[in-house]
Amino acid sequence: MKGDPHDASARVRLAHGAGGPAMRALIESVFLDGVTDPEARALGDAAVLPLGDRFLVLSTDAHVVMPPFFPGGDIGRLSVSGVVNDLAMAGCCDVLGLTSSVIVEEGFPIESLRRIHRSMQIACAEANTRIVSGDTKVMQKGEVDGVVLSTSGVGITDRVVRDSGLLPGDIVIATGTLGDHGLAVLSARHALGLEGELRSDVAPLNGLVRAVLASAGSKLHAMKDPTRGGVTSALTEMAQKASISIVIDEAALPLSAAARAAAELLGIDPLSVANEGKALLGVEASAAPEVLRALHAHPLGVHAACIARVTEGEPGAVWLDTGFGTRRLIERDDLPLPRIC
C-alpha cells in the first residue's frame, strides 16, 4: 500500500504527521522498532520517570506552523504552550524550565524573530517558567520555510495522570470551545477574510490543570489535549488505550459562533481540527459538577462543558449522538489542514 511504513519502498507522506492512524503506524514501525521501554511504548505526550517519591516529567515538541503569525498567537507562543501543555496533561503543572531550538531561513526578518521571542517570553510568564538553554541554526534560502521551532520542557509532579485511565461511567469534559486554532490558522493562511472573532486558543494550560487537580483529586482519571487530529483523534486514542467506548453528545459541544460558521462554510468537521489551548478531562461522574465549577472560575475554562460519557461498548470506538441517531466517528487518515501546529 502506498505510504505504508512497513513497505521498504514507502515514503513519508503528509498524513504521517496528521496525528491519526498513519502517524501512529509510522511511529510504531520506525521509531519504536526494537524499543522495549514501557514508558516510550506508552506513546504519551510526555515521559514520566520516578524521582524518589516524586516524578520527573519530560516532553519535547516541534512547530512548523504557516503562517508563523495568526489571529490570537504566533509560532513562538505556540512553541511554549505546546510543551507546557504536554507536561500538564501528565499532571505536571510545575515546569522547571524549557529549552528552545530555532531553525531559521536565510532572509527571514530579524524583527519577526524579535516578535516571536517576545511572544515566547510572555507565554513563559503565563506558565510561570523560563527558557534556560537553546540553539540556533540558519539554513540557506529555500532549505527551510521561514522558521521552525523545537521546544523541550521538564517538570516535577507528585501525581501522574495518564491518557489511558478512562473508566466506564466517566464523564469527558472539554475545557472550552473547540476548533478555534486550526480554523484561525487556515483563515489567515489563505486570506479567507473569516477572522472576525475567529482567533486561536493557544495558551499554556498548567494553571488551569492545577485547578482541576485540586478540585477532582483522584476522581480525575485521564487527560489529553486535542491537538493534531482534534477531538476525534484524541478521544479515539484515549478509548483505544483504555479499551472502552465514548459517546459524544453533539448538542453539548462548545463551539464559538465564528468557528461554527467557518467550519460550515469550509465543509470541515470542527471535531477534526487542532486545538492548542484546550484539554479533554475524564472524570468520575460524581466529580463533574465540582470540576466544572473550578473550570468556570478560571479565565481559560469559562466555556467548559461535559461533552461525552464513557461506556463499556466496543473498545476504541467513538460515537456521536446527534439527537436523531448515533454514528461512529472515524479518524481522518489524511491532513486536511497541514502545518497548523
Helices and strands as residue ranges (DSSP letters): G 14-17, H 21-26, I 27-31, H 38-41, E 47-51, E 54-63, E 69-70, E 73-74, H 75-88, E 94-105, H 110-127, E 131-139, E 147-157, E 171-174, H 180-189, H 206-216, G 217-219, E 220-224, H 230-242, E 245-249, G 250-252, H 257-266, G 270-272, E 280-283, G 285-287, H 288-296, E 305-311, E 318-321, E 326-328
